[in-house]
């Protein structure tokens, strides 16, 4: 059971990593669009606070 959860967490993390270059491209094109996209994406992973930190720095 624990292993199953760890596996899905790793899968989500790899999805997050593969999307990060797209997010950077979005950020260059339109910062407001990127904010919405990244906040929504991280919120779906339950990491909204991380997204807020990312955009405050």
Wavefront OBJ file of the C-alpha trace (Angstrom):
o trace
v 0.000 0.000 0.000
v 2.752 2.452 0.993
v 4.798 1.401 -2.021
v 1.851 2.066 -4.316
v 1.551 5.625 -2.997
v 5.283 6.216 -3.407
v 5.118 5.018 -6.994
v 2.290 7.405 -7.884
v 4.119 10.270 -6.149
v 7.226 9.557 -8.220
v 5.094 9.471 -11.351
v 3.552 12.858 -10.533
v 6.989 14.279 -9.816
v 8.324 13.142 -13.185
v 5.268 14.665 -14.894
v 5.998 17.914 -13.044
v 9.630 17.854 -14.195
v 8.737 17.168 -17.802
v 6.370 20.151 -17.760
v 8.825 22.601 -16.248
v 10.429 23.594 -19.572
v 6.977 24.276 -21.036
v 6.243 26.438 -18.016
v 9.436 28.423 -18.552
v 8.486 28.966 -22.189
v 5.040 30.098 -21.100
v 6.606 32.400 -18.555
v 8.632 34.129 -21.279
v 5.632 34.453 -23.589
v 3.109 35.706 -21.066
v 3.808 35.935 -17.360
v 0.146 36.138 -16.379
v -0.751 33.043 -18.407
v 2.173 31.194 -16.879
v 1.100 32.199 -13.384
v -2.380 30.832 -13.928
v -1.033 27.669 -15.521
v 1.565 27.008 -12.861
v -0.729 27.820 -9.945
v -3.423 25.552 -11.348
v -0.928 22.795 -12.050
v 0.661 22.890 -8.622
v -2.703 23.223 -6.918
v -3.704 19.962 -8.566
v -0.679 18.421 -6.855
v -1.659 20.105 -3.598
v 1.356 22.393 -3.666
v -0.215 25.810 -4.087
v 2.131 27.335 -1.491
v 5.134 26.229 -3.550
v 3.688 28.018 -6.565
v 3.193 31.192 -4.549
v 6.810 31.077 -3.392
v 7.957 30.495 -6.960
v 6.272 33.645 -8.202
v 7.261 35.819 -5.267
v 10.954 35.121 -5.745
l 1 2 3 4 5 6 7 8 9 10 11 12 13 14 15 16 17 18 19 20 21 22 23 24 25 26 27 28 29 30 31 32 33 34 35 36 37 38 39 40 41 42 43 44 45 46 47 48 49 50 51 52 53 54 55 56 57
